[in-house]
Amino acid sequence: MSLAERYKVWLASDDTGASSVYMIQTIHIVENNSECGNLIDEKNRNNYHPLDADDLGRCFRMIQKFPELKQKISQMSDVSYEWQLTIEHWDEMFDLYDRYGQDAYELINRIHRKSLDRIIIVDENDEYYKKDEQGRRQGAYFRTYPSGFIERFNYKDNEKHGVQRTWRDGKPVQIFNCVLGKCEGIEIVFLKDGSIHSLSYFENGNCISSFPGRML
């Protein structure tokens, strides 16, 4: 059976949930997956992260049924801050489940809850980030907007540092790199259809060169 056929069989089973369906849809776009529409509300798609060991168990069993997707699990880290924290401890929790099954649920729940406790909700727009003892932003920053726009930035000592990404309606808008608050290297800006609008090169925060997508 093809992956799409196996997916349909799994979807019709009684061992699915919103987080496991959203997970497989995210890490592998299955052809003609519109039948999942009753489970996945696109308006609230970023809420579909595992809440407890029961949710995680369904995700684990989904990966056991589709082992070819195991190497793509890290892609979930870019979906939301909740998924990023979940994936950080995925291997540890999956190994416990693989060895002990549901007998490990209590321990898995403790690990998962401790991980999600790192989330700080700042305002009603679903904004998440961490601060150190000096009040400086550190690590991943995630924010969603009602318009469907998503920011996923990285910080070091309150400055943008590392790869920065933005999306709208699940499609990339901009990808760029920063070194302590200054753009460094390549910046890519996308059009709504996913094609490249422009490609620019930065040094120390200054744009050295820029090319329209049609020239690439």
VEXVEX-227638 format. One record per atom (N, C-alpha, C): x, y, z. Coordinates in steps of 0.1 Angstrom, whole numbers, plus 2048, in hexadecimal, padded with zeros to 3 digits. Each point is the difference from the previous one (the first is absolute). Layout:
BEGIN
XYZ...
END
This chain:
BEGIN
8087F48007F880C80080980C8007FB80B7F980880C8007FE80780D80880B8027FF80780C7F28078017FB8057F57F38068017F57F68038017F47FB7F67F68038017FB80F80C7FE8058027FD80E7FB80B80980280C7FB7FB80C8087F18008017F97FD7F67F17FF8007FB7F58098077F58007FC7F580980280480F80C80680280280580E7F680A8047FD80A7F77F780B8047F27FA8037FC7F57FA7F37FA8038007F880D80B7FE8068017F880C7FB80980C8007F980C7FC80780C80C80480880C8017FA80C80480780680C7FA7F880A7FE80580D7FB7FB80C80980780B7FF7FC80C80780580C7F87FB80C80480480C7F980F8027FF8077FD80B80F8037FF8077F57F77FC7F48018067F67F77FD8027F17F48047FD7FC8037F280780C7FC80180A80880780C7FC80F7FE7FE8057F780880E7FD7FF8047F97F37F87F67FC8037F97F37FD8097F57F68098017FE80A7F580B80A7FE80680380B80B80A80080D7FA7FB8047F480580D7FB7FC7FF7F87F27F47FD7FC7FF7FA7F37F28047FA8008087F67F48047F97FA7F47F87F67FA8057FA7F57F97F68047F58027FB7F57F78037F47F27FE8047F780A7FC7F27FF8027FC7FD80E8068098097FD7FE80E7F58098057F78047F77F58098047F67F980A8017F38007F77F980980380280F80B80780280480380E7FA80D8057F98077F77FB80D8047F780080C7F97F58037F880080C80880080D80D7FC7FF80880080C80980C8018048067F580A80B8007F980D7FD7FE80980A7FB80D7FD80B8097FD8028057F480C8077FC80180D8087F580680480080C8078077FF80D8007F48068067FD80D80B7F67FF8067FE7F58097F57FD80B7FF80A80580C80580B7FF8097FD7FC80E7F37FD8037FC7FB80D8017F18018037F97F58007F27FF80D7FA80480480280C80C7F98067FB7F780B8087F68037FC7F680A7FF80680E7F57FD8067FE80680E8047F780B8007F37FD8037F680B8057F37F98037F68098057F47FB7F77F87F77F38028027F67FA7F68028057F280180D7FF8038077F380D7FB7FA80A80080980E7FC7FB8007F17FC7F87F88077FF7F27FD7FB7FE7F27F68077FC7FA7FF7F280B8057F680780A80480B8057F780B7F57FE8047FA80C80A7F67FF7FC7F47F87F37FC8017FB7F47F97FF8047F17FD80C7FD7FF8047F280E7FF7FA80B80480780D7FF7FB8047F27FE7FC7F78098037F27FF7F97FA7F47F58057FC7F97FB7F48068067F380680C8018078067F580E8038038097F680280E8028048088087F67FB8017F48088087F67FF80F8037F78048097FF80E80380880480D8067F680680780280C80B80B7FF8077FF7F480B80A7FE7FC80E7FE7F28027FE7FB80E7FE7FA80680C8007F980B7F980580C80580E80480D8037FE80680C8047F980C7F97F97FE7F57F980B7F97F58068097FB7F88097F580580980580C80980D80180280680B8087FD80D7FB7FD8017F37FE80D7FA7F18048007F77F78057F28037FF7FC80980B8047FE80C7FC80880C80A7FE80B80080980A8097FE80B7FC7F48087F37FC8017FC7F48078067F47F97FF8007F38067F47F980F80080180780B80080E8018028047F980D7F980480B8037FB80D7FD7F18017F67FB7F97FC7F27FF80B7F87F98058057F580A7F97F880D80080780380A80980D7FF8078017F48097F47FB8048007F48097FA7F47F97FE8017F37F97F57F98077F380180D7FF7FE8077F48007FF7F980D80280880B7FF7FA80D7F37FA8037F58087FD7F27FB8027FD7F47F78048017F47FD7F57F68077F380580C8018058077F48047F97FA80C7FB8088097F97FB80C7F37F97FB7F98067F77F47F97FB8037F47F880B8007F88037F47F88047F480980680380C8047F68097F57FB8097F880A8057F77FC80B7F18027FC7FD8067F57F38027FC7F880A8097F47FD8027F880980980480080E8087F78048057FF80E80980C8038058077F580980B8017F980D8007F28007FF7F980D7FE80280A80B8007FB80C80280980C80D8087FE80B7F97FD80D8067FF8018097F37FA7FC7F67FF8087F37F880D8037F57FF8087F980C80380880A8088087FB80980980880980A8087F78067F87F780A8067F77FA80B7F77F47FC7FA7F98097F77FB80D8077FB7FF80C7FB80B80780B80980480B7FB80580C8088038058077F58007FA7F48048077F47F780C7FC7F37FD8007F780B7FC7FF80B80B8047FD80C80080B80A80A80B7FD8087FE7F680A80B7FC7F980A7F87F37FE7FC7F980A7F77FB80B80980380D7FB7FA80B8077F78077F67F38018047F68077F880080F8038038087F780280E8027F38087FD7FA7FD7F67F48087FC7F67F77F97F58067FC7F57F97F98037FB7F280B8057FA8037FC7F38097F47FF8007F880B8087F480080F8037FD80680680A80E8047FF8087F880A80B7F97FC8077F880980F8037FF80780180C80E8017FF8057FE80F80D7FE8018077FE80D80980C80380180380D80980B80480A7FA80B80C8058008097FC80A7FE80880C8097FF80A7FF80780D80180F7FF8068047F580180F7FE7F58057F77F67F87FD7F58047F88028017F180B7FA7FC8038007F17FA7F47F97FB8027F47FB7F57F880B7F77FD7FD7F380180A7F67FD7F97F47F88067FC7F67FB7F47F87F48037F77F77F77FF7F58017F67F680A8057FB8077F67F48098027F67FC7F57F47FF8057F57FC7F77F48088027FA8067F57F48088017F77FD7F47F37FF8037F67FF7F67F780C7FF7FA8037F57F780B7FE7F37FB7FA7F58078037F37FB7FB8008007F18088087F98018007F28067F47F98067F78098067F47FB80F8027FF80580B80480F8037FF8067FA80C80C7FA7FE8077FA80B80F80480080580480C80E8038018077F580880B7FC7FC8087F680780F80580080380880B80D8068018097F980A80D8028008097FB80A80880C8068027FF80D80680B80780D7FC80880980980180B7FE80980380D8077FF80080D80280D8087F780B7FB7F37FD7FD7F680A7FC8028057F18097FA7F98038047F27FC7F47F77FA8037F47FE7F57F780D7F97FC8007F380180D7F97FD7FD7F27FB8057FE7F47FD7F37F97F68017F57FA7F57FC7F78007F57F28058057FA80A7F87F38068037F77FC7F57F37FD8037F67FC7F67F38068037F98037F57F28058017F77F87F67F47FE8037F67F87F77F38088007F87FD7F67F28057FF7F87F47FA7F67FC8087F77F57FB8087F47FD80B7FD8088087F47FE80A8007F580180C7F980A8017F680B80A80480D7FE7FC80B8088047FE80E7FA80480A80880080E7FC80E8067FF8087FD80A80D8058018097F780880C7FE7FC80B7F880780C80980080680280B80D8088018087FC80C80C8048008097FD80B80580C8078017FF80D80580C80880C7FC80980980980280A7FE80A7FF80C80A7FB7FD80C7FE80A80B7FA80C7FA7F47FE7FA7F880B7FC8028067F280B7FB7F98038067F37FF7F57F67F98037F57FE7F67F580E7FC7FA8027F47FE80D7FA7FB7FD7F57F78058017F47FE7F57F67F48027F77F97F57FC7F68017F67F28028077F88087F97F28028047F87FC7F47F57F88027F77FC7F57F28058037FA8077F77F28048017F87F97F67F47FB8047F87F87F87F38077FC7FB7FC7F47F28057FC7F67F68067F38047FE7F57F88068007F27FA8047FE7F38007F37FA80B7F780380980580980C7F980580C8027F87FF8077F480C8037F880880B80780D8027FC80980A8067FD80D7FA7FE80A8097FE80E7FC80E8077FF8087FE80980E8068008097F880880D8017FD80B7FA80880A80B80280480380D80980A80380C7FB80980B8077FF80B7FC80880480B8098027FD80D80380A80A80D7FD80780780B80380C8008097FF80A80B8017FC80C80080980C7F48097FF7F47FB7FC7F48078007FE8097F48098007F77FF8087F37FD7F77F47F78047F87FD7F87F480A8037F58087F57FD80B8027F67FB7FE7F27F67F77FE7FB7FD7F37F27FA8017F88027F57F27FB8017FC7FD7F17F97F57FE7FC7FC7F37F17FC8007F88047F77F27FC7FF7FF7F17FC7F67FA8057FE7F17FE8017FC7F17FB8097F77FF7FC7F280E7FF7FA80B80580780D7FF7FB8077F38057FA7F98098077F48067FD7F47F7
END
